[in-house]
Amino acid sequence: MQTKSHELTRRELIRRSIVTGAAVGVPWFVSGRACGLAGAAAASERITLGVIGIGPRVTYNLRGILPQADVQCVAIADVQASRREAGKKLVDDHYGNQDCVLYRDFRELLARPDIDAVLIGTGDRWHALASMLAAKAGKDIYSEKPCGLTIGLCQALDDTIRETKRVFQAGTQRRSVANFQAAIRLAKSGKLGKIHTLFASVYTPSIETAWLPGEPTPPRDVVDWDLWLGPAPWRPYNRAYVAGGWRGQWDFDSGARLLDWGAHTVDLCQWANGADDTMPVAYEPGENTITAQYANGVKLVLDCLKTPFGERPGWVQALGTCPVRFVGDEGWVETGDGGGIEVHPASLKAELKDATGKRESGLDVAAHSRNFFDCIKSRGQTAANSRVMRHSHIACHAAALSWILKRKLEFDPVKEEFIGDDEANGLRHRPARRPWAL
């Protein structure tokens, strides 16, 4: 569903192809789903989806998307043949056909005029650039997080989305999960008193710069190593990278790994503070925390957990991973991926009745992806739109840079630059490998 005029043109082409069997220049097919049979939406109402990068996370996402009757996945692009083929099997088995088209180079997928939207699940190094190329190709975008490897890329991505007027959803799905929403409502209701401190759990930051030993580069059709690297600096191939071992590597990961959870938890704190249009103005690293300060006086504490998937000291363990806590003068609320909510004083539990019995996991993407597809139809703003992403991601990157530089950093949230610190400002950007420089 590009612009309305394009949408009508495409629908007319589909109608004619169904009637006449005519080809329309790209890999078209006419199935029961295309005609609106077997409970599927008619072609004129269906959103056609392409996938760019299909590792474990996007496979999980797709399992929640494929049953949606008004969405049809028609193509997958991945630089690894094994992942492409596994993705095709998942999609074709669901639809009962062999129609999912595979690409090694995602730019061929973006060139298809029949694709309305893309789900981007590459590694961090590609998220922003692939999203911007998709927007310029007229596609709406659901991008896994972190959406940008640097502050500069988060800025450029938001600018591109606004210029192209595409629908964008960051994969920070906890904005669409009931228990997190309920905790936010309580924080904003005033019933906790004046909010003064927000707590966001994050990984303990780390940086790895050593290269893994070089191995023979596979044939391009097996693993396109050059395209896998994309804008990242060149290094020798090692199979561990493409199997997920890129995480933690400075060249490939975001903000010294801080954004792995911070993109979720800092984002939720931003929301609780009504700060979607801004970010903290100061960041200071401590022994196990990074403390940020908003212009309105609210404090944001990033709690760096040594074992985020194990013991989480200082948190209510039973609430699960990715916990957040919002503290006011008269009470506090804490929640996490397990779906439960703890609140003090206990009398406030009645305020959480809307979340009672709703035990979605924080990993669940069903409601978040549904919000994305509904906004494609309405052309409205998604729950985690590019403006929301820009500010929460930049806050995470700024916190990470304070940890990297081991000093307090002051930040201008309007100019989006560090105050009086050329070294920190220089780290807002990284050079990209040709031809992928912006």
C-alpha positions as CSV (number, residue, x, y, z in Angstrom):
1,M,0.0,0.0,0.0
2,Q,2.2,2.8,-1.3
3,T,0.3,6.1,-1.9
4,K,-3.4,5.9,-2.5
5,S,-3.0,6.3,-6.3
6,H,-0.3,3.5,-6.4
7,E,-2.5,1.3,-4.3
8,L,-5.5,1.7,-6.6
9,T,-3.3,1.0,-9.6
10,R,-1.9,-2.1,-8.1
11,R,-5.3,-3.3,-7.0
12,E,-6.6,-2.8,-10.6
13,L,-3.6,-4.8,-11.9
14,I,-4.3,-7.6,-9.5
15,R,-8.0,-7.6,-10.4
16,R,-7.2,-7.8,-14.1
17,S,-4.5,-10.5,-13.6
18,I,-7.0,-12.6,-11.6
19,V,-9.6,-12.3,-14.4
20,T,-7.2,-12.7,-17.4
21,G,-4.3,-14.6,-15.9
22,A,-2.0,-11.9,-17.3
23,A,1.5,-11.3,-15.8
24,V,2.3,-7.9,-14.5
25,G,6.1,-7.8,-14.6
26,V,7.1,-9.3,-11.3
27,P,6.6,-12.8,-9.8
28,W,2.9,-12.8,-9.4
29,F,0.7,-15.7,-8.5
30,V,-3.0,-16.3,-8.2
31,S,-4.0,-18.5,-5.2
32,G,-7.0,-18.9,-3.0
33,R,-5.5,-16.3,-0.7
34,A,-5.2,-13.8,-3.6
35,C,-8.9,-14.2,-4.4
36,G,-9.9,-13.9,-0.7
37,L,-10.7,-17.5,-0.2
38,A,-10.0,-19.7,2.9
39,G,-10.5,-16.8,5.3
40,A,-7.8,-14.6,3.8
41,A,-8.3,-11.0,2.9
42,A,-8.9,-10.2,-0.7
43,A,-5.9,-8.9,-2.6
44,S,-7.3,-5.4,-2.6
45,E,-7.1,-5.4,1.2
46,R,-4.0,-7.4,1.8
47,I,-0.6,-6.1,2.8
48,T,2.2,-7.8,1.0
49,L,5.3,-8.2,3.1
50,G,8.9,-8.8,2.4
51,V,11.5,-10.0,4.9
52,I,15.1,-8.7,5.0
53,G,17.3,-10.8,7.2
54,I,15.7,-13.9,8.8
55,G,17.5,-15.1,11.9
56,P,15.9,-16.5,15.1
57,R,14.2,-13.3,16.2
58,V,12.5,-12.6,12.8
59,T,11.5,-16.2,12.6
60,Y,9.8,-15.7,15.9
61,N,8.2,-12.5,14.6
62,L,7.0,-14.2,11.4
63,R,5.3,-17.0,13.4
64,G,3.1,-14.3,14.9
65,I,2.5,-12.5,11.6
66,L,1.7,-15.3,9.2
67,P,-1.7,-16.1,10.7
68,Q,-2.9,-12.5,10.2
69,A,-5.4,-12.8,7.4
70,D,-4.8,-9.4,5.8
71,V,-1.0,-9.9,5.6
72,Q,0.9,-12.1,3.2
73,C,4.6,-12.7,3.2
74,V,5.7,-13.0,-0.5
75,A,9.6,-12.7,-0.4
76,I,12.6,-13.2,1.8
77,A,16.1,-11.8,1.4
78,D,19.1,-13.0,3.3
79,V,22.8,-13.3,2.6
80,Q,22.9,-16.9,4.0
81,A,21.4,-19.6,1.8
82,S,20.5,-21.8,4.9
83,R,18.5,-19.0,6.4
84,R,16.8,-18.1,3.2
85,E,15.7,-21.7,2.6
86,A,14.5,-22.1,6.2
87,G,12.4,-19.0,5.9
88,K,10.9,-20.1,2.7
89,K,9.9,-23.4,4.2
90,L,8.2,-21.6,7.1
91,V,6.3,-19.4,4.8
92,D,5.3,-21.9,2.2
93,D,4.3,-24.5,4.8
94,H,2.0,-22.0,6.3
95,Y,0.3,-21.0,3.0
96,G,0.4,-24.5,1.5
97,N,2.2,-23.4,-1.6
98,Q,5.7,-22.7,-3.0
99,D,5.2,-19.1,-3.8
100,C,7.7,-17.3,-1.4
101,V,10.5,-15.8,-3.6
102,L,14.1,-15.8,-2.3
103,Y,16.8,-13.2,-2.8
104,R,20.4,-13.0,-1.7
105,D,20.5,-9.2,-2.2
106,F,17.7,-7.3,-0.5
107,R,17.9,-4.5,-3.0
108,E,16.2,-6.9,-5.5
109,L,13.3,-7.4,-3.0
110,L,13.0,-3.6,-2.6
111,A,12.7,-3.2,-6.4
112,R,9.5,-5.1,-6.4
113,P,6.5,-2.7,-6.8
114,D,4.0,-5.2,-5.4
115,I,5.6,-5.3,-1.9
116,D,4.0,-2.9,0.6
117,A,6.1,-3.4,3.7
118,V,9.3,-4.9,4.9
119,L,10.3,-6.6,8.2
120,I,14.0,-6.0,8.8
121,G,15.9,-8.4,11.0
122,T,19.5,-8.1,10.0
123,G,22.2,-7.4,12.5
124,D,22.5,-3.9,14.0
125,R,25.0,-2.8,11.4
126,W,22.3,-2.9,8.7
127,H,19.2,-1.8,10.4
128,A,19.3,1.9,9.7
129,L,20.6,1.8,6.2
130,A,18.3,-1.0,5.1
131,S,15.4,0.9,6.6
132,M,16.3,4.1,4.8
133,L,16.7,2.3,1.5
134,A,13.3,0.7,2.0
135,A,11.7,4.0,2.8
136,K,13.2,5.5,-0.4
137,A,11.8,2.5,-2.3
138,G,8.3,3.4,-1.0
139,K,8.0,0.6,1.6
140,D,6.7,0.8,5.1
141,I,9.1,-0.6,7.7
142,Y,9.1,-2.7,10.8
143,S,12.7,-2.7,12.0
144,E,14.1,-4.8,14.7
145,K,16.1,-2.9,17.3
146,P,18.5,-1.3,17.9
147,C,17.5,0.7,14.8
148,G,20.7,2.6,14.4
149,L,24.3,1.8,15.2
150,T,25.1,5.4,16.1
151,I,23.4,8.6,17.1
152,G,24.0,9.9,13.6
153,L,22.2,6.9,12.0
154,C,19.2,7.2,14.4
155,Q,18.9,10.9,13.3
156,A,19.3,10.1,9.6
157,L,16.7,7.3,9.8
158,D,14.1,9.5,11.5
159,D,14.8,12.3,9.0
160,T,14.3,9.8,6.1
161,I,11.1,8.4,7.5
162,R,9.6,11.9,7.9
163,E,10.8,13.0,4.4
164,T,9.4,9.9,2.7
165,K,6.2,9.8,4.8
166,R,6.5,6.1,5.4
167,V,5.0,4.2,8.3
168,F,7.8,3.0,10.7
169,Q,7.7,0.7,13.7
170,A,10.7,0.1,15.9
171,G,10.8,-3.4,17.2
172,T,10.5,-2.2,20.8
173,Q,7.4,-4.3,21.3
174,R,7.0,-3.8,25.0
175,R,5.2,-0.5,24.2
176,S,2.4,-2.8,23.0
177,V,2.4,-5.3,25.9
178,A,-0.4,-4.9,28.5
179,N,1.6,-5.0,31.8
180,F,4.1,-2.4,30.6
181,Q,1.3,-0.2,29.3
182,A,-0.5,-0.5,32.7
183,A,2.7,0.5,34.6
184,I,3.1,3.5,32.3
185,R,-0.5,4.6,32.9
186,L,0.0,4.4,36.6
187,A,3.2,6.4,36.5
188,K,1.4,9.1,34.5
189,S,-1.8,9.1,36.6
190,G,-0.2,11.0,39.5
191,K,-1.2,8.2,41.9
192,L,2.5,7.5,42.6
193,G,2.9,11.2,43.4
194,K,5.5,13.2,41.6
195,I,7.8,10.8,39.6
196,H,11.4,11.5,40.6
197,T,13.4,8.4,39.6
198,L,13.1,5.9,36.7
199,F,15.1,2.6,36.7
200,A,16.0,0.8,33.5
201,S,17.8,-2.6,33.6
202,V,20.5,-3.0,31.0
203,Y,23.4,-5.3,30.2
204,T,26.7,-4.4,31.7
205,P,28.4,-2.6,28.8
206,S,31.3,-4.3,27.0
207,I,33.4,-3.8,23.9
208,E,35.2,-6.4,21.9
209,T,37.6,-5.3,19.2
210,A,39.7,-8.4,18.5
211,W,39.0,-10.2,15.3
212,L,38.1,-13.9,15.2
213,P,40.6,-16.0,13.2
214,G,40.1,-15.8,9.5
215,E,38.5,-18.8,7.7
216,P,38.0,-19.5,4.0
217,T,35.2,-17.3,2.6
218,P,32.3,-19.5,1.4
219,P,30.9,-19.1,-2.1
220,R,28.7,-16.0,-2.5
221,D,25.5,-18.0,-2.9
222,V,26.2,-19.8,0.3
223,V,27.2,-16.7,2.4
224,D,27.6,-13.3,0.7
225,W,30.3,-12.1,3.2
226,D,30.8,-8.7,1.5
227,L,27.1,-8.0,1.7
228,W,26.8,-9.3,5.2
229,L,29.4,-6.8,6.3
230,G,27.7,-4.0,4.3
231,P,28.6,-0.6,5.8
232,A,30.8,-2.2,8.6
233,P,34.6,-2.2,8.2
234,W,36.0,-5.2,6.4
235,R,37.5,-8.1,8.3
236,P,38.1,-11.8,7.4
237,Y,35.2,-14.2,7.4
238,N,34.6,-16.5,10.4
239,R,31.5,-18.7,10.5
240,A,30.8,-17.6,14.1
241,Y,29.9,-14.0,13.0
242,V,27.1,-15.1,10.7
243,A,25.8,-17.5,13.4
244,G,25.3,-14.6,15.8
245,G,28.8,-14.2,17.1
246,W,28.9,-10.6,15.9
247,R,27.2,-9.5,19.1
248,G,29.5,-7.5,21.4
249,Q,31.8,-6.7,18.5
250,W,32.3,-2.9,18.4
251,D,32.1,-2.8,14.6
252,F,28.7,-4.6,14.5
253,D,26.9,-4.0,17.8
254,S,25.2,-0.8,19.2
255,G,26.4,1.2,22.1
256,A,28.7,-1.4,23.8
257,R,25.7,-3.7,24.0
258,L,23.8,-1.3,26.1
259,L,21.0,-1.0,23.5
260,D,20.2,-4.7,23.6
261,W,18.0,-4.0,26.6
262,G,18.2,-0.3,26.8
263,A,16.3,0.2,23.5
264,H,13.4,-1.3,25.5
265,T,13.9,-0.3,29.1
266,V,15.2,3.3,28.5
267,D,12.4,3.7,25.9
268,L,9.8,2.7,28.6
269,C,11.3,5.2,31.0
270,Q,11.2,7.9,28.4
271,W,7.5,7.1,27.9
272,A,6.8,7.2,31.6
273,N,8.4,10.6,31.9
274,G,6.5,12.0,29.0
275,A,9.8,12.5,27.3
276,D,9.2,11.0,23.8
277,D,10.2,14.4,22.2
278,T,13.4,14.9,24.2
279,M,16.0,13.0,26.3
280,P,18.2,13.5,29.4
281,V,20.6,16.4,29.5
282,A,23.4,14.8,31.5
283,Y,24.9,11.3,31.7
284,E,27.4,10.0,34.4
285,P,28.9,6.6,34.7
286,G,29.2,4.9,38.1
287,E,30.5,1.6,39.3
288,N,27.5,-0.5,38.2
289,T,25.1,2.3,37.0
290,I,24.9,5.1,34.5
291,T,22.8,8.0,35.9
292,A,21.1,10.4,33.6
293,Q,19.2,13.6,34.4
294,Y,16.3,15.2,32.6
295,A,15.8,18.9,32.4
296,N,12.6,18.5,34.5
297,G,14.7,17.1,37.4
298,V,13.7,13.5,36.9
299,K,16.6,11.0,37.3
300,L,17.1,8.0,35.1
301,V,19.2,5.2,36.5
302,L,20.5,2.5,34.1
303,D,21.2,-0.5,36.3
304,C,24.0,-2.5,34.6
305,L,23.3,-6.2,35.4
306,K,26.1,-8.7,35.4
307,T,23.7,-11.6,34.8
308,P,20.6,-10.1,33.1
309,F,19.1,-13.5,32.3
310,G,20.1,-14.9,35.8
311,E,20.0,-13.2,39.2
312,R,19.0,-9.5,39.0
313,P,19.9,-8.0,42.4
314,G,17.7,-5.1,43.4
315,W,14.8,-6.2,41.2
316,V,11.7,-8.3,41.9
317,Q,13.1,-11.5,40.4
318,A,9.7,-13.1,39.7
319,L,8.8,-10.3,37.3
320,G,11.2,-11.6,34.7
321,T,13.7,-10.1,32.3
322,C,13.9,-6.5,31.1
323,P,12.4,-5.0,34.3
324,V,11.7,-1.3,34.8
325,R,10.7,0.6,37.9
326,F,9.1,4.0,38.2
327,V,9.3,5.7,41.6
328,G,7.3,8.7,42.9
329,D,6.9,10.6,46.1
330,E,4.0,8.4,47.2
331,G,4.8,5.0,45.7
332,W,6.4,2.9,43.0
333,V,5.6,0.3,40.3
334,E,7.8,-2.4,38.8
335,T,7.1,-4.8,35.9
336,G,9.0,-7.1,33.6
337,D,8.7,-9.7,30.8
338,G,6.8,-12.2,33.0
339,G,3.7,-10.1,32.7
340,G,3.3,-9.5,36.5
341,I,3.3,-6.1,38.2
342,E,4.4,-5.1,41.7
343,V,3.2,-1.9,43.2
344,H,3.6,0.0,46.5
345,P,1.4,0.9,48.3
346,A,-0.7,-2.2,47.9
347,S,-3.8,-0.1,47.7
348,L,-2.8,0.8,44.2
349,K,-3.3,-2.7,42.9
350,A,-6.9,-1.8,42.1
351,E,-5.5,0.6,39.5
352,L,-4.0,-2.3,37.6
353,K,-7.2,-4.2,37.0
354,D,-7.0,-3.7,33.2
355,A,-3.8,-5.8,33.2
356,T,-5.1,-8.5,35.4
357,G,-5.0,-11.9,33.7
358,K,-3.1,-10.6,30.7
359,R,0.2,-12.4,30.9
360,E,1.8,-11.7,27.5
361,S,5.5,-12.1,27.5
362,G,7.6,-9.0,26.8
363,L,8.9,-10.9,23.8
364,D,5.5,-11.2,22.2
365,V,5.2,-9.2,19.0
366,A,1.5,-9.9,18.1
367,A,0.0,-6.6,19.3
368,H,3.0,-4.6,18.1
369,S,3.0,-6.0,14.6
370,R,-0.8,-5.6,14.5
371,N,-0.3,-1.9,15.4
372,F,2.1,-1.6,12.5
373,F,-0.2,-3.2,9.9
374,D,-3.2,-1.1,11.2
375,C,-1.1,2.0,10.8
376,I,-0.2,1.0,7.2
377,K,-3.9,1.1,6.4
378,S,-4.7,4.3,8.3
379,R,-1.3,6.1,7.6
380,G,-1.2,6.9,11.3
381,Q,1.7,7.0,13.7
382,T,2.8,3.7,15.2
383,A,3.4,3.0,18.9
384,A,7.2,3.1,18.4
385,N,7.4,5.5,15.5
386,S,10.7,7.0,14.2
387,R,10.4,10.1,16.5
388,V,10.0,7.9,19.6
389,M,12.9,5.7,18.3
390,R,15.1,8.7,17.7
391,H,15.0,10.1,21.2
392,S,15.1,6.9,23.2
393,H,17.9,5.4,21.1
394,I,20.0,8.6,21.3
395,A,19.6,8.6,25.0
396,C,20.9,5.0,25.1
397,H,23.8,5.9,22.8
398,A,24.7,9.0,25.0
399,A,24.7,6.8,28.1
400,A,26.9,4.3,26.4
401,L,29.4,7.0,25.4
402,S,29.6,8.3,28.9
403,W,30.5,4.7,30.0
404,I,33.1,4.4,27.1
405,L,34.7,7.8,27.9
406,K,34.4,7.2,31.7
407,R,33.2,10.7,32.4
408,K,30.1,12.8,32.8
409,L,28.7,14.1,29.5
410,E,26.3,17.1,29.1
411,F,23.9,16.9,26.2
412,D,21.8,19.5,24.3
413,P,18.6,17.6,23.4
414,V,17.6,20.3,20.9
415,K,20.8,20.4,18.9
416,E,21.4,16.7,19.8
417,E,25.1,17.2,20.5
418,F,27.3,17.0,23.5
419,I,28.2,20.3,25.2
420,G,31.9,21.3,25.0
421,D,33.1,17.8,24.2
422,D,34.6,17.3,20.8
423,E,35.6,13.7,21.5
424,A,32.1,12.7,22.4
425,N,30.6,14.5,19.5
426,G,33.0,12.7,17.2
427,L,31.6,9.4,18.4
428,R,28.1,10.3,17.2
429,H,29.1,9.0,13.8
430,R,31.2,6.2,12.3
431,P,32.6,6.0,8.8
432,A,30.8,3.6,6.5
433,R,32.5,1.3,4.0
434,R,31.9,2.2,0.4
435,P,29.5,2.1,-1.3
436,W,27.3,2.3,1.8
437,A,28.2,5.7,3.1
438,L,25.3,8.1,3.3
